[in-house]
């Protein structure tokens, strides 16, 4: 579904991603893991049209999307749940969800709204509450639901566990597993590596802007280097 080939990305003259290649197959979850500053979120921004790569290829369902603006990438079928959640704080929970379906605004989205309320019961209770007044975990639920409202074929998650309580991280993990079971393809960037490997089918490890190893989640979990560097073993 998604193929990234020899991707280079720079901030000004400073290149931060150096020839990264990976792929995501339809129906699977792939995780990008690695330390802060490895280039993971930068790669996601390039895929979503928020940054223009200096060179390399990005193909989604056989179509080149490298350098396309964000709204065209979204229209192609990719949705992003961004790092830090990026709520519209002075809009209600319901308005944030409706905004997620903006490109579908001529459709009846009531069925999808109800599906999100079933998936996240707390959002039903807070549907008229301003999003900026929610807890971090509740805002993450809104961000995930808002992305799913677009009915994406590929959903990208950037650090969904960032800044939320451990108990809520468990809920996020279960939610990602549920989304995966519904057939939505997932690309996941996550600092909670043990959680990412439980959810993902495969993983790529990035360091200093390069892929240094990759494999199935089982292989990654049993690799002594990964255990030592990321799993506290």
VENTASUL-V197616 format. One line per field, one symbol per residue. psi: psi as a letter, one per 30 degrees, with the letter a starting at -180 (. if undefined). A space follows every 50 residues. Layout:
psi->???
This chain:
psi->ekkkjhkkkljbfjkfkihkkllklkflkkkjlllkgfgeeeeeeeeggf kklellkjkjhfkkgkfkleeeeeffgkkkjlkgehljfglleeeeeeef gefgffljgeeeeeeeeeeieffefgfgkkefflleeeeeeeeeeeefff hlfkkkkjhfgkglkeeeeeeeeeeeeeeeffgkkkkkkkfieeeefeel elkkkkkhglkfllaleeeeefkeeeeeefgg.
